[in-house]
């Protein structure tokens, strides 16, 4: 069965792997907090152990350059049918959330550089934005 919605994560191709994984995790948590309906039911193993419900959707992790990430974030935010979460350099360099909010308030939008962008929405809206991007390897 083909899902009508799609969830995609795009990270900066220039990030070292440890930073890419961190960006994916931070962005995924933020997106998941906005889409709690996406979790499947908890499951039990044959021994009766309970395993927390997971997201049943495939989540391709793609890469893009910094300029393409900015374009992706801007295009996706212009579409009201998409939920978009961006993880930016201001956040990545901040040591706590209060410092991030303070620094972000002083940073013009055109100077906010993205290191990851997560998208969720109708497949026919997400695919055109991400279909040309390669998988993270």
Secondary structure as GFF3:
##gff-version 3
##sequence-region A 1 137
A	DSSP	beta_strand	5	12	.	.	.	ID=ss1
A	DSSP	alpha_helix	17	34	.	.	.	ID=ss2
A	DSSP	three_ten_helix	36	38	.	.	.	ID=ss3
A	DSSP	beta_strand	43	44	.	.	.	ID=ss4
A	DSSP	beta_strand	50	51	.	.	.	ID=ss5
A	DSSP	beta_strand	59	64	.	.	.	ID=ss6
A	DSSP	alpha_helix	66	77	.	.	.	ID=ss7
A	DSSP	beta_strand	83	88	.	.	.	ID=ss8
A	DSSP	alpha_helix	89	93	.	.	.	ID=ss9
A	DSSP	alpha_helix	97	105	.	.	.	ID=ss10
A	DSSP	three_ten_helix	109	111	.	.	.	ID=ss11
A	DSSP	beta_strand	114	122	.	.	.	ID=ss12
A	DSSP	alpha_helix	123	130	.	.	.	ID=ss13
###
